[in-house]
């Protein structure tokens, strides 16, 4: 999934999170613009469904948020 998403137009990053106790595994994708997000919507839906099926998981929800503040440690 990660490599496929990273190749999509405007993708700026992917976080795939796992809670090993509960089995929950949300993912976060970052996009250069809302237009890039919208342009990749169909491909993202396909990748999401394939990834869930391959891992025996269920997609509970898909939500979209705007990044208001971003700060990372470069070290």
N, C-alpha and C positions, 0 to 999 in steps of 0.2 A: 504494500500500500504506500509506504513512505516514498519509495523511489518514483512511483507513478504520479503521486501528487506533486512531488518536487519538480517534475517536468512540465506541469501545467503552467500556462501563461499567467504571469503575475504572482506566482506563489513565492512567498518570502520565508517560509519555514513550516515545520510540522512538529508538534509535540504529541507523542503517544504515551499516555499515562496508564499505570496499572496499579490497582489495589489488590495485592495478592491474597489478602484475607477474604475479600468479598467477591473477587473475580471481575469487578467493574473495571472497564478500560476506556475511559473517555479519550478522545483525541482533539487536538486544537490545531487548526491550520491558519496561517497568516497570509494575507493577500495585500498586494501593492495598492489596490483600490477596490471600491465596491463594484466597479464595472468589471474588473478581472474576476472577482468572486462570482458575479452573475453570469459571466461568459463561460465559466467552467462548471456551472451548476449541474448539468446533465451528466458530464463525465464524473464529477464528484459523487453523485448519487450512485452511479454504476460501481465505482471503486469501493464506496462505502458498503454497498450490498454484497459485493464479492468478498470483501475482507471479513465481514460479519459471518457470511456463510462458511468460508474456509476455516474460521476459528470456532465454529459452532456457537456463535453469539447472536444476540438479538439487538437490533437498533431500537433504543428506547425513545430517543428524541434527537432532533437536530435544531440547534439554536444558533443565531447569529448575533454577534456583539461587535461594537466598534471599540478599538483600542483607544482609551482615553489618555493613558500614561504608560510609557514603556521605559524600563531601566534594566540594564543587564550588567553583570560583572564581566569585563573583558578578559580577566586573568584566568 
